[in-house]
Amino acid sequence: MGRDRPVLLPRHQRILEGLGEQLRLARLRRRLSAVQVSERANISRSTLYLMEKGDPGASLGNLLRVLAVLGMEGQLKSLASDDTLGRKLQDAGLKHPRKRAPRRRPVKDGGGE
């Protein structure tokens, strides 16, 4: 009995395949074999192969390990950093600012003059 693979929309699968291809090209540009990268990332060669093919079952932890071996782990931080749509939605949900400042509460005099 095999692992259940996540089912993706075709366009999402193409995105993963593109990411896998970019990983493979980055590895080849560094003249590293798949065996070298998989050993350094402490993953199996078949896991690396699946990642490079865009398999949706690959974990983010394994992706981070491979990116670290390739010296590209910093790029993972920028993945969703420019969330334009999210910021617009957040701004649309903000309440309008008050027209006046809130009233001050009187300060209670606790002293004994």
N, C-alpha and C positions, 0 to 999 in steps of 0.2 A: 504494500500500500504506500503510495507516494505522497509527498507533501501537496497540499492544496495551494495552487498558485492564485494570487489575486487576479481578478478579471478587470481589465482596464478598457476604456474607450480606445478605439484605434489611434486617435490623435495623441492620447496620453502615452500609448505604447511607443509611438514614433518619437516622442520626446525622450523617453527612457533609452531608446535605441541610439538616439543622437548623443545622449550623455555617455553611454557606454562606448561609443565610437571616439568621443573626445578623450575618455580615459585611456583607451587603447593607443590613440595617437600620441598622447602625452608620454605614455610608457615607451613607445617606439622612438620618440624624439630624444629621450634620455638613454636610449640604447640599452634598455633593461629587458631581460626576458621575462616571460610570464612566470616562470619558476622563481626568478629572483624576487619579483614584486610580491608574489604570494607568500614566499618564505619570510620576507621582511615584514609583511603586513600580518603575519601569523594567521593566514587563511589558506584554504586548500586551493590548489590550482583550478579545480573545477568551479569553485566559487568565483574566482577572478574571471574565468571564462564567461560565466553567467552574467556577471556584472558588465563585462564588455559587450555582451550581446543585448543588454537592456532588460534583463530578467526582473520583473517587478517584485520578486521574493527576496532580493538582496537587501540586507539590513543597512541602516544608516551608519551603524558602528563599523561595519566592514568598509563602507564607502569612505568614512573618515580615515580608517587605517591605510587604505590604498592612497588616498590623497596625501596623507602624511609621508608615506614612502616616496611619493613623487614630488614632495615639497610644495604641495598646493593646498594644504589644509586651511590656510587663511581665506581661500576663496569660498569655502563652505559658509563662512560667517556672512557673506554678502548675498546669500541665496535669496532671502526675502526682505532685505534691508530697505529697499526702496518700494514701500507698499503704498503707492499712489492711491489706488482704489480704497484701501482700508482707511487711509487718512481722510479722504473725502467723505466716506461714510461716517467716520468718527466726528468730523467737523459738522456734518449735517445733523447729527444727533445731540449736539451741544445745546444747552439752554441759552436763551438770549441773556446777555448781561443785564443786571439790574440798572434801572435808571438812576437810582440814588444809592448812596452807601447805606449799609444797615445801621439801625439806631444803636447808639452806645448804651450799654447797661450802666446804671449808676454804680459807682464804686462804693461799696459798703465801708463805712468807717469803723474799723475794729479797734481804734486806739482809745485811750482813756484820757483825754485832755480835760 
